[in-house]
């Protein structure tokens, strides 16, 4: 992909990563498989031919009334109880789609933890540390970025905690 094409298709997430000097590998895929009931994250793993344990989804929840970002593997579900605990809160609930889209500036299936409209508390599932690199949305459906978990933690000042429901 040429630099000119890459720049013209830059999402806020890619701009944020570039400004921070974070080296990433971009992965494009056809997001249409998500319509087959797989969900966007699992469809991404399938389309890219990677283990779904290294593909992470970005979810928006409310912890004691404050929007919070949870980044968890697409292979599992988010434990709201663990998210609340990780942030020092008492109760967490998922935000509805419209609110998540309004807060982040992204559409569901393309919500990136990077380049959101405002910086939110972010919690990364501890399983990310088991991998040299992970994939997260780059800010649009069909585009993921691969980066070391430490880069995500450092750039977002993310908390690392167990977040997956068993």
C-alpha atoms as a printed R data frame, in Angstrom:
    type eleno elety resid chain resno       x       y      z
1   ATOM     1    CA   UNK     A     1   0.000   0.000  0.000
2   ATOM     2    CA   UNK     A     2   1.477   3.351 -0.925
3   ATOM     3    CA   UNK     A     3   2.151   6.040  1.678
4   ATOM     4    CA   UNK     A     4  -0.273   8.374 -0.112
5   ATOM     5    CA   UNK     A     5  -3.092   5.820  0.049
6   ATOM     6    CA   UNK     A     6  -2.295   5.033  3.665
7   ATOM     7    CA   UNK     A     7  -2.392   8.716  4.630
8   ATOM     8    CA   UNK     A     8  -5.691   9.330  2.848
9   ATOM     9    CA   UNK     A     9  -7.296   6.397  4.676
10  ATOM    10    CA   UNK     A    10  -5.907   7.334  8.080
11  ATOM    11    CA   UNK     A    11  -8.329   6.914 10.944
12  ATOM    12    CA   UNK     A    12  -8.043   8.883 14.192
13  ATOM    13    CA   UNK     A    13  -6.506   5.725 15.695
14  ATOM    14    CA   UNK     A    14  -3.768   5.570 13.049
15  ATOM    15    CA   UNK     A    15  -3.082   9.286 13.418
16  ATOM    16    CA   UNK     A    16  -2.826   8.871 17.206
17  ATOM    17    CA   UNK     A    17  -0.417   5.944 16.857
18  ATOM    18    CA   UNK     A    18   1.710   7.752 14.260
19  ATOM    19    CA   UNK     A    19   1.978  10.900 16.388
20  ATOM    20    CA   UNK     A    20   3.117   8.761 19.301
21  ATOM    21    CA   UNK     A    21   5.732   7.057 17.129
22  ATOM    22    CA   UNK     A    22   4.256   3.606 17.706
23  ATOM    23    CA   UNK     A    23   5.244   1.113 15.011
24  ATOM    24    CA   UNK     A    24   2.315  -1.065 13.967
25  ATOM    25    CA   UNK     A    25   1.544  -3.599 11.285
26  ATOM    26    CA   UNK     A    26  -1.770  -2.944  9.549
27  ATOM    27    CA   UNK     A    27  -4.029  -5.830  8.586
28  ATOM    28    CA   UNK     A    28  -6.937  -5.268  6.206
29  ATOM    29    CA   UNK     A    29  -9.679  -7.824  5.686
30  ATOM    30    CA   UNK     A    30 -13.216  -8.140  4.421
31  ATOM    31    CA   UNK     A    31 -15.450  -7.575  7.455
32  ATOM    32    CA   UNK     A    32 -18.433  -9.221  5.720
33  ATOM    33    CA   UNK     A    33 -17.966 -12.496  7.613
34  ATOM    34    CA   UNK     A    34 -19.290 -10.792 10.744
35  ATOM    35    CA   UNK     A    35 -22.713 -10.906  9.133
36  ATOM    36    CA   UNK     A    36 -22.547 -14.702  9.327
37  ATOM    37    CA   UNK     A    37 -22.969 -14.487 13.104
38  ATOM    38    CA   UNK     A    38 -19.313 -14.635 14.031
39  ATOM    39    CA   UNK     A    39 -19.062 -11.105 15.439
40  ATOM    40    CA   UNK     A    40 -16.538  -8.588 14.179
41  ATOM    41    CA   UNK     A    41 -13.577  -9.833 16.211
42  ATOM    42    CA   UNK     A    42 -13.926 -13.502 15.395
43  ATOM    43    CA   UNK     A    43 -14.566 -12.607 11.758
44  ATOM    44    CA   UNK     A    44 -11.313 -10.628 11.787
45  ATOM    45    CA   UNK     A    45  -9.364 -13.577 13.216
46  ATOM    46    CA   UNK     A    46 -10.848 -15.919 10.620
47  ATOM    47    CA   UNK     A    47 -10.255 -13.523  7.718
48  ATOM    48    CA   UNK     A    48  -6.677 -12.857  8.797
49  ATOM    49    CA   UNK     A    49  -5.922 -16.508  9.552
50  ATOM    50    CA   UNK     A    50  -4.744 -15.783 13.099
51  ATOM    51    CA   UNK     A    51  -5.530 -17.268 16.499
52  ATOM    52    CA   UNK     A    52  -8.563 -15.524 17.954
53  ATOM    53    CA   UNK     A    53  -6.737 -15.263 21.301
54  ATOM    54    CA   UNK     A    54  -4.462 -12.525 19.874
55  ATOM    55    CA   UNK     A    55  -7.327 -10.482 18.401
56  ATOM    56    CA   UNK     A    56  -8.791  -8.117 20.983
57  ATOM    57    CA   UNK     A    57 -12.096  -6.258 20.949
58  ATOM    58    CA   UNK     A    58 -12.716  -2.815 22.377
59  ATOM    59    CA   UNK     A    59 -15.824  -2.602 24.536
60  ATOM    60    CA   UNK     A    60 -17.382   0.380 26.273
61  ATOM    61    CA   UNK     A    61 -18.899   0.085 29.700
62  ATOM    62    CA   UNK     A    62 -20.075   2.387 32.434
63  ATOM    63    CA   UNK     A    63 -18.329   1.891 35.753
64  ATOM    64    CA   UNK     A    64 -20.185   3.713 38.522
65  ATOM    65    CA   UNK     A    65 -21.551   6.069 35.848
66  ATOM    66    CA   UNK     A    66 -18.206   6.789 34.116
67  ATOM    67    CA   UNK     A    67 -17.433   5.528 30.588
68  ATOM    68    CA   UNK     A    68 -14.605   2.998 30.622
69  ATOM    69    CA   UNK     A    69 -12.829   1.068 27.865
70  ATOM    70    CA   UNK     A    70 -12.247  -2.685 28.199
71  ATOM    71    CA   UNK     A    71  -9.917  -4.436 25.737
72  ATOM    72    CA   UNK     A    72 -10.456  -8.192 25.795
73  ATOM    73    CA   UNK     A    73  -9.787 -11.169 23.507
74  ATOM    74    CA   UNK     A    74 -12.525 -11.872 21.000
75  ATOM    75    CA   UNK     A    75 -12.332 -15.486 22.160
76  ATOM    76    CA   UNK     A    76 -13.951 -14.604 25.483
77  ATOM    77    CA   UNK     A    77 -16.507 -12.457 27.221
78  ATOM    78    CA   UNK     A    78 -15.995  -9.452 29.452
79  ATOM    79    CA   UNK     A    79 -16.547  -9.898 33.179
80  ATOM    80    CA   UNK     A    80 -18.260  -6.678 34.243
81  ATOM    81    CA   UNK     A    81 -17.547  -7.508 37.877
82  ATOM    82    CA   UNK     A    82 -13.811  -7.766 37.130
83  ATOM    83    CA   UNK     A    83 -13.881  -4.520 35.129
84  ATOM    84    CA   UNK     A    84 -15.466  -2.663 38.030
85  ATOM    85    CA   UNK     A    85 -12.910  -4.152 40.418
86  ATOM    86    CA   UNK     A    86  -9.980  -3.237 38.141
87  ATOM    87    CA   UNK     A    87 -11.024   0.408 38.139
88  ATOM    88    CA   UNK     A    88 -11.877   0.614 41.825
89  ATOM    89    CA   UNK     A    89 -15.595   0.764 41.051
90  ATOM    90    CA   UNK     A    90 -18.553  -1.062 42.441
91  ATOM    91    CA   UNK     A    91 -20.787  -1.711 39.430
92  ATOM    92    CA   UNK     A    92 -20.267  -1.920 35.684
93  ATOM    93    CA   UNK     A    93 -22.720  -2.243 32.817
94  ATOM    94    CA   UNK     A    94 -22.289  -2.231 29.060
95  ATOM    95    CA   UNK     A    95 -23.018   1.018 27.252
96  ATOM    96    CA   UNK     A    96 -25.606   0.860 24.500
97  ATOM    97    CA   UNK     A    97 -24.390   0.985 20.905
98  ATOM    98    CA   UNK     A    98 -25.450   4.590 20.239
99  ATOM    99    CA   UNK     A    99 -23.711   5.870 23.366
100 ATOM   100    CA   UNK     A   100 -20.516   3.912 22.636
101 ATOM   101    CA   UNK     A   101 -20.420   5.294 19.099
102 ATOM   102    CA   UNK     A   102 -21.086   8.862 20.244
103 ATOM   103    CA   UNK     A   103 -18.429   8.749 22.972
104 ATOM   104    CA   UNK     A   104 -15.696   7.162 20.848
105 ATOM   105    CA   UNK     A   105 -16.432   8.609 17.420
106 ATOM   106    CA   UNK     A   106 -16.265   5.115 15.912
107 ATOM   107    CA   UNK     A   107 -18.898   2.677 14.693
108 ATOM   108    CA   UNK     A   108 -19.382  -0.631 16.507
109 ATOM   109    CA   UNK     A   109 -17.171  -3.259 14.928
110 ATOM   110    CA   UNK     A   110 -14.547  -0.590 14.312
111 ATOM   111    CA   UNK     A   111 -14.097   0.927 17.767
112 ATOM   112    CA   UNK     A   112 -10.408   1.341 18.470
113 ATOM   113    CA   UNK     A   113  -8.898   1.939 21.884
114 ATOM   114    CA   UNK     A   114  -6.780   4.653 20.184
115 ATOM   115    CA   UNK     A   115  -7.838   8.059 18.891
116 ATOM   116    CA   UNK     A   116 -11.184   8.240 20.643
117 ATOM   117    CA   UNK     A   117 -12.901  11.615 21.010
118 ATOM   118    CA   UNK     A   118 -11.717  11.829 24.592
119 ATOM   119    CA   UNK     A   119  -9.344   9.770 26.647
120 ATOM   120    CA   UNK     A   120 -11.159   7.266 28.825
121 ATOM   121    CA   UNK     A   121  -9.882   4.942 31.536
122 ATOM   122    CA   UNK     A   122  -8.736   1.790 29.760
123 ATOM   123    CA   UNK     A   123  -8.319  -1.735 31.106
124 ATOM   124    CA   UNK     A   124  -6.519  -4.432 29.109
125 ATOM   125    CA   UNK     A   125  -7.132  -8.095 29.857
126 ATOM   126    CA   UNK     A   126  -4.029  -9.655 31.398
127 ATOM   127    CA   UNK     A   127  -3.962 -12.403 28.742
128 ATOM   128    CA   UNK     A   128  -2.525  -9.831 26.316
129 ATOM   129    CA   UNK     A   129   0.787 -10.133 28.145
130 ATOM   130    CA   UNK     A   130   1.033 -13.776 27.052
131 ATOM   131    CA   UNK     A   131   1.581 -12.631 23.441
132 ATOM   132    CA   UNK     A   132   4.428 -10.799 21.722
133 ATOM   133    CA   UNK     A   133   1.850  -8.805 19.736
134 ATOM   134    CA   UNK     A   134  -1.922  -8.401 19.705
135 ATOM   135    CA   UNK     A   135  -4.372  -7.055 17.143
136 ATOM   136    CA   UNK     A   136  -6.934  -4.336 17.889
137 ATOM   137    CA   UNK     A   137  -9.209  -2.299 15.671
138 ATOM   138    CA   UNK     A   138  -7.557   0.530 13.791
139 ATOM   139    CA   UNK     A   139 -10.754   2.554 13.779
140 ATOM   140    CA   UNK     A   140 -12.842   1.066 11.017
141 ATOM   141    CA   UNK     A   141 -14.361  -2.276 10.207
142 ATOM   142    CA   UNK     A   142 -11.941  -4.384  8.235
143 ATOM   143    CA   UNK     A   143  -8.761  -2.750  9.544
144 ATOM   144    CA   UNK     A   144  -6.736  -3.910 12.544
145 ATOM   145    CA   UNK     A   145  -3.334  -2.911 13.858
146 ATOM   146    CA   UNK     A   146  -0.827  -5.306 15.355
147 ATOM   147    CA   UNK     A   147   1.374  -4.012 18.148
148 ATOM   148    CA   UNK     A   148   3.049  -5.159 21.347
149 ATOM   149    CA   UNK     A   149   0.723  -5.053 24.373
150 ATOM   150    CA   UNK     A   150   3.233  -2.806 26.154
151 ATOM   151    CA   UNK     A   151   2.717  -0.126 23.490
152 ATOM   152    CA   UNK     A   152  -1.036  -0.106 24.143
153 ATOM   153    CA   UNK     A   153  -0.476   0.002 27.902
154 ATOM   154    CA   UNK     A   154   2.030   2.845 27.692
155 ATOM   155    CA   UNK     A   155   0.144   4.990 25.184
156 ATOM   156    CA   UNK     A   156  -3.238   4.675 26.912
157 ATOM   157    CA   UNK     A   157  -1.935   4.438 30.477
158 ATOM   158    CA   UNK     A   158  -3.993   1.256 30.609
159 ATOM   159    CA   UNK     A   159  -4.515  -0.880 33.682
160 ATOM   160    CA   UNK     A   160  -3.832  -4.593 33.191
161 ATOM   161    CA   UNK     A   161  -6.227  -6.935 34.992
162 ATOM   162    CA   UNK     A   162  -8.128 -10.202 34.546
163 ATOM   163    CA   UNK     A   163 -11.306  -9.289 32.624
164 ATOM   164    CA   UNK     A   164 -12.507 -12.488 30.986
165 ATOM   165    CA   UNK     A   165 -15.587 -14.217 32.282
166 ATOM   166    CA   UNK     A   166 -15.144 -17.940 32.689
